Amino acid sequence: MNLAQVLSAYVNLNVLIIIAFFGLSIFSFFLKKLNTQIESKQELQLHYGLIIFTLCLALIQPLFPQNKVFEPTAKIWSSVSTQNFAKEYQSSKNSGFLIMSNARGVTAVQAHDISSAWSAIGSFILILGFWFTFRDFRRLLKLKRNSFLIKSIGQVHILLNDNIHVPFSYWLPGQSNIVLPASFIGHNENYRMAIAHEIQHHRNGDTRWVYLMWILKLVCIINPAIYLWNRWIAEIQEFACDETLVDRNKVESQAYARCLVEVAQTAIHQKHLPVRATGLMFLIDRNLLYRRIEKMFSKPKVKIRKPIVNIISLIIISLMSIGAFATSGIVQDRRVSLAQANVMAEQAQLSTEFPIVMNDLVLKQLNRFIGTPEGRMFIRSSLDRMETHKAIIQEHIKKYGLPLELLAVPIIESGYQNLSQQSNRSSKAAGIWQFIPQTARNFGLRVDKYKDERLDIILLTDAAMRYLQSNHLRFKDWHLSALAYNMGENAVQKGMDSLETRDAWKLIRNGYEGDKDYLPKLMAAILIMKNPESVQ
C-alpha cells in the first residue's frame, strides 16, 4: 500500500466508526421515544456485527476502484508545478507533494514528511500499545500468582484474591479466568451470583471482544466516537449478562440487584485493574447501576422483534457502504509508479508494431504529464483538440503507411494548437507540427510575408508525414526518426557516428538531442494517448 492508500484507509476506518456509532445512537434514541426495547443480547450482537463489518470495509477499501464521483480531498503529485518539476523530481529526498485545497487556498506538504510523521506516530502508538499490553499482562500474571484456585468449571478457572474488592474476568490464550474477592467466601449468595455473572461474560465472548475494542481505541486514538462506542458496548455487555441471568431464573432479581449495589459500594476501594478485563468491576458509575436495576424490574410496552433489528442493521450497513464509497480514494496518488508505467507500456504494445519503450526517462515524463496538475490539464486539453484534427491526420497516416502513434507528435510539438510563427519567436516554428520555415520550404510549403502554408493543417500534415517517412527510410528506426524530426537528420547521424550506435536512447543520454527530453516526452504522450483514463 502506498501513502495515499494508507491515509484513505485510515480516514475510511474512522468515518465508518462514526457512521456506525451515530446510526446506532439514532436507532437507540427512537427506541426510547417509542418505549420499545430490544433484547440486550440482540443489541450486543448488532454492535459486534457492525464492528466486524467496519473492519472488513476498511480492509478491502484499498481494493475499491478509484472514486470518480467525489473529488479527492487531497492528492499526491510529483511536483507542485511543471516549472519546478525538473528540480523536485530529481531530488532523491522528494517523494512527491501532498496538496490539499482549503478556504485559504492550496496547502502543499512534501509526501516524504507526511510518510515520516506517519511512521513516527504509528511506531509510537505501536510501542505504547505493546507497553500497555506488557504492563497489563504482568499485572494479570502477578495477580494470578497471588491468587489461589478454588474451582474449575470446564475451561473456566475461578480464583480468589485478597487484594481485590470486586470480581472481574479476563481471557488469555488458553485461559478463561474469574477472579473473586476473598471476602466473598462466607457470602454464598453473592459468591454464586458473581460466578454466574462472570461465566456469562465468557460465554458471550466479552472477554475476547475487549481486546478488539482496545486495539481500535489505540489505532483510532483521536476519534472520540470509538471511546463512546467502547463505553456503550461495555454497558450493553453488563445488561446482556443481567438479562440472561434474570430471564433464565439463574438468579433472583431482588437478590441480584442487592448484590450489584453491594459490589458498587466496595468498588470505590478498588485499585487499577488491567484494561483487558471485564465484569462487575465496571459498575462504579452510579447512573449505570441505576439503569441496570431499573431495566431488571421495568417492562417496556413493546419488545422489538428480530426482523426489525435485521432491517435496522441493513440500513446502517447501507449508510456505512455509502460512506466507504464516498471516502474511498479521499487521498489519491496522481504519480505514476514504474509498475503502473510498465502495465501501460505492455498494453500499448499489444495493439501496435511501433516500438514502445519504458525506462527512467519515460517514467519521468509520464510523471510530468500525469503527476502534476498543469501537466494533466495540458494533456487533457491536447487530447480534446486532437479529436478535431484526428480524422485528417489518420487519413494521411494511412495514405503513407505510417504508424498511428505519430498522432502523439503534435501533442508534444504544439498541444494540437495551430500556432503562428509569432507565438514561437525563438525557433520561428509554426502550425500543429511546428515546422521551421526552411523545413517547410524543403517539403513544398510556401512560407513568406504574404502566406504561411504551415497554418494550413491539411498541407502541413501531409508535409509532416513525408518528413517522418523520409526519416524512417533513412534510419529504419522510429525512435531515431522521431529524434531526427526534432533535431535534424544530420545531427542524428553525427551522434550515431560519434558514439557508434543506432540506439536513440543512448544518443539522448549522451547529450545528442534537440529539445530537452523530446523523445521521452513523445513516448509518454503515446502511452497516455493509448491510456486516456490515466489523466481523467
N, C-alpha and C positions, 0 to 999 in steps of 0.2 A: 504493500500500500504506500502511495506517495503522500506527501504532506496534505494536499487538498482532500484526499480521501479520508485521512485520519481526522482532519478538522471537521469535515462534513459528517462523518460517523459520530463524532463526539457531540456535535450540535444536535444531530438527529436523535441520539440517545436521550439527551436532556429534554428536548422538545416532546418526545414520546412519553417520558415520565410525567411531564407537566400535563399533557393531554389526558393521560390515563388517570392521574390524580384528580384533576378537575372534573372529568367525566364521572368518576365515582362519587365525587363530592356532590355534584348536581343530582345524581341518582339518589344519594342518601338524603339530600335536602327534601326532595319531593316525597320520599317515603315518610319522613317525619310529618310533613304538612298533611299528608293523607292518612296519618295514623296507621300506616301499614308497616309491617315488619317482615324482614327476610331472616330466615334461619341463619344464625351466626356461622355455622359450618359451611353453608352455601355461600355466604358472603365472603368467607375466608378463601374458599376455592375460587371465587370470582377474582379476588385480588391476586392470588397466586397465579392464576391463568393469565391475567393481564401482565404480570411481571415477566413470565416466560415469553409471551407474545412481544413485549417490548424488547427483550434481549434478542429474540430471533430477528425482528425487523431491523434492529441496529446492526446485527452481524451481517445480514445479507444486503444492507443498504449499499455498500460499495459495488455490488453486482448489478444494481439498478441501472438502466440506461440513463444517460445524462438528461436531466430535466430541462426541456426546451420551452416549457410553459412559463416558468418564473425565471426572471433574470437573477443570476447568482449574486449574492451579497458581496462576495469577494472573489477576485481572480488572481491567479499567479501567472505573471508574464515573464518572458525572457528579459525584457527591458521596459523601462517606463516609456521610452520613445525610440523611434528609429534613429534619431540624431545621436543618441548615446549608446546605440546598440553595439557598435564595434568595441567600444571600451568596456561596457558592462558584461557583454557576453564572453569576452576573452579573459575576464578576471577569474582566476582559479578559485577565489573565495566566494564568488557570486553563484547562487543557485536560483536566481530569479527574484522577482519582486511581488509581494502580496499587496494588491491595490484594492482599497475599499472606498466606495463612494459614500459621502455623508452630506449633511446640510451645509457644511463649510467648504465642501469641495471634494478633493480626492486625497486620500492618505496612502502613501507608499512606504512599505517596510520591506527590507530585504528578507526573502524567504529563509535565507540561512539563519538570520537572527531568530525568526519565529521557530524554526526547527530546533535551534539550540535551546531557546527558552522552553519549548515544549518538552524536549528531552530532559532538561534540568528539573522542570516541575514534575514530570512523570517519574523520574528517578527518586525525587524527594518523597512523593506520595507512596511509591513502592517501598522505599526504606522505612517510611513512617508506618505503613501497613504491616511490614514484617516485624517492626519493633513492637507495635501494639499486640500483634499476634503472639510473638515470642513471650512478651510480658504476661499476657493473659494465660497462655498455656503453662507458664511457670507457676502462676498463682493457682491454676486448677490442679496441677500436679502436686504442688505443696499442700493445697487444701485436701487433696485425696490422701496424701501420706499421713496427714494429721487426723484423718477420719478412720472410722472402723466399719467394716462391712457387717450389716446385721441381717440382710436378706437379699436373695436374688429371685426375681420373677421373670423367667425366660432370659432375655438378653439384658434386662434392666437390673442394675445393681443399686441397692438402697444403702446409703451411708449416713452415719451420724457424726456430727461435728460439734465441739464445744464452743467454737469461736463465731458461729453464725446465729442470727436471730430469726431469719425467715428461710423457708425452704426454697430451693431452686433446682433446676435440672439442666444438664448440658450433655452434648454429644461430641465424642471424638471418634475417629475411625475405629470401628470395632468395639466402641464403648458407649453405652447409654446409662447415664448415672443420674441418681436423685440424691441430693444432699439435704438432710433434715437437721434442724437444731436438736441438740441433745436434750433440751428442755421439753421436747415433745414426748419423751418417754414418761409414761405415767398419765398422759392425756390421750387415752386411746382413741377418742372420737376425733380430735384434731390430727392425730397421727394417721388414722385411716383415711381421712378426707384429703390430707396433704399428699399422701401417696397416690390416691385415686386421681387427684388433680394433675400431678406431675407426670404420671404414667400417660394420661390423656394427651399431654403436650408431646410426648414421644410418639404416640400413635398418630397424632395429626401431622407429624413431621416438623413441628415448630422449631425444634432444637437444631434442625438442619437448615431450615429456611433462614434462620437468624444469621447464618454465615453469608448467604447470598445478599441479604439486605445490608449487611455490614460492608461487603465489597462494593455494592452500588453507592453507598454513602461515601466511601473512600474515593471512588472514581469520579462521582458527580459531587465533589466536595463543595462546590459553590452554588449548587441547586437547592433552594430551600424546600422544594416540593418533595425531594426524596427523604428529607428528615421528617416532614409532616406525614408522609405516606408510611414511613417506617414506624412512627409512633402510633398511627392509626391501626396498622396491621398487628402491632403488639397488643393493642387493646382488644381487637377482634379475636385474637388467639385466646385471650382470657375469657371473653364472652362465649366462645365456642366450647371451651372446656367446661365452663359453668353449665351451659345449656345441655351438654351431653350427660353430665353427672346428674343434674336435677331431673331432666326429662326421662332418663332411664332408671330413675329411682335408685341410683347408686348411693346417693346421699339424701338426707332430709334437708329441705330447703332452709328452714329456720336455723338449724344447727350449722349448716354450711355458711349462712350469712354471718352468724355469730363468729365462726372460725375466721372468716375474712376480716372482720373488724379487729379481732384479737391480733391477727398477723400484722395488720396495718399499724396497730398501735406499737408493736415491737420493731417495725421496720425502720423507725427513725434512729434506732441504735445500730443499724447495720452499716458496717464499713463497705468500702468499694468491693464489688464483685465483678468478675470478668464480663465483658460486653457480649460475649457469645454464649451467655446463659439466659434462661427464660424461666418463667413460673410465677409463683405468688410474690416473689420479690419485687415485681413491678406494680404493686398495689399501693405504693406510698401516696399517689395522687388521690386526695380526698374526693374530688369530683368523679374520678373513675370508679372508686369504691362505691360511691352513692349510686352511680348509674348501673353498676353490676348488680347491686342488691335490688334496685328498682326493677330491673329487667327480669329478675327471677320471679318477682311477685306480681308484676303487671302483665296483662294480656292485651295485645293490640286488637283493634276491630277486625282487621283483615291480615291474613298471612299471605305474602306474595308467593305465587307458585313458580316451579322451576322453569316452565316455558317462558314466563315473563322475564325471569333472570337471564335466560338464553338470548332473548330479544335485546335486552339492555346490553348484554355482552357484545352482541353483533354490532349494535350502534356505536359503542365505544371503540370496538376494533376497527370499524369503518372510518371513524374520525382519526384514529391513530394511523391507519393506512394512508389516508389523505395527507396527514401531517408528515409521514415518512416520505411520500412522493414529493411534497412541497419543499422539504428540506434536503432532498437528495441532490447532491451537487451544489449545495448552498455556497461551497467554496470550490471553484473549478480551476484546474491547472490547464492553462492555454498553451503551455510549452509542448514541444514535440520531443519525445524520447527516441533514442536510437531504435528501440524495439518497435515503436509505432511507425517510425520512418521506414524501417525495413519491410513492415507489412504493406505500407503504401506502395513501396517500390515493387514488391513481389506481385501485388495485384495489378499494378500498372503494366508490368512486363508481360502479363498473360495475354493482353489484347494487342500487342504490337511487336514488331521486329526492331523498332528503334531501340538502341541500347540504353537501358535505364541504369543509372549508377547511384549508389548510396554510399556516401563517405562523410567524413567530418565536415568538409566544406559545404556539401549539400545540406547536411543537417543544420549547420549554422544558418544558412539562408532560409530554410524551412522555418526556423525559429524567428527569423526576421519578419517573414510574411505572416506566419500563423501565431507566433508568440509575442507579438507587440500589437497594441490597439491600432496604431497607424498602419502597420503592415496589413492587418486584416481588412481595414477599411479600403486600402489601396487595391488589394487583390479582389475583394468583392465588387468594387466599382469597375475594375478592369474586366472581370468576367461578365458583368452586366452589359458593358459596352461591347464586349466581344460578340454577344448574341446578335447585335445589329449588323456586323460585318461577316459573321461566321459563314453564311451561305456562299458569299462571293469568294472568300479565301478557300473554302473547301472545294469549290469548283476549279480554282486554279491549281490547288494541290493535286487534285485528281487528274487534271489536264497534263501535268508534268510528271505524274507518278511519284510524288513525294510523300513522306510520312505525315500523318495528321498532327503529330506532335509539334510541327512547325507553327501551329496555331498559337503556341505559347511565346513565340518570338516577339510579337507586338506587345505582349504584356510587359516584358522587360524593357523593350525599347521605348514605349510611349504610354503604356497603360491603356492602349487602344484609343488614345486621343489623337485626332488628326491635327498635329501641332504644326504651326508655321515656323519658318526659319528664325523669326524674331524671338520665339519662345526658347530657343536654344542657341544663343549667340556664340557660345564658346566653340561648339563644333559645327555650327551652321546646318545641323541636320533638320529634317522636316518630314511630315507625314507619319502615319502609324508605324511604318517600318524604319523611320529615321535614317533616310538616305542623305548622305552629304552631296553637295552639288556635283562633284566630279564623278562619283559612283553613279548618280542618276543619269548623267550625260553618257557615261560608258554603256548604259543599258537602254539608251534611246529616248530618254525623257528630256523634255525641254525645261531648262531652268535659267531664266533670265529676269530682267527687271519688268518684263511685260507678262510673263506667265511662269507659273511653277507647277509643273505636272505632278510633282510629288504629293500634292494635296488631292489629286485625283486617285481615289482609293483603288479603283479597278486597274488603272495603269501602273500605279506603284506596286500593287500586289503582284501583278504579272512580272514586273522587273525583279522584285524580291525573290520570286520563285526561280527565275532564270539565274539569278546570282547564287542562290543556295544550291541549285542544281549544278552549276559550273564548279563550285567549290567541292561538291561531293564527287564529281567526275575526276577532279584533280587529286583529292586526298583519300578518296574511298573510305571515308570515316565521317560519321555525322557530328561527332564531338569536335573534330578538327575543322569541319566545315562551318559549324556554328561559331567557333573561335575566330575563324577567318572572316566571317561575316562582320564581326565586331572590330577586329584589329587589322584586317587586311591579309590577303593571301601571302604576300611576300614576307610579312613579319612572322607569320606562322611557319613558313618554310625556313626562314632564318633560324628560328628556335629549334626546329626539328634537326637541322644540320648541325647546330651548335651542340645540342645535347645528345645527338644520335638516337633519337627516339620518335616513335609515332604515337606516343601516349599524350593526349591533350592535357590530362590531369598533371602529368609530370612537368609539362610546359608551364602551366599556370603556377605550380608550386615553386618554380624557379624564376618567376617574375615575367614570363612571356604571356602577357595578356593586355588587352586594351583597357576597357572599363573594369575597375576592380571587381572581382568575383562574378564576372559576366556569365561564365559557363555554369558555375554552381547556382546562380540565380535562375538561369534558364531551366536547369534540371529541376529545381524546386518548383518553378512555375508549372512545368509539365506535370509533376506529381500532384500539385494542388488542382490543376485543371482536370485531372483524372479522378480526383477525390474532392469534389467541391464541398462536400459536407464538412471537411476539415476546417473551413473558415466560417461556418454558419454559427 
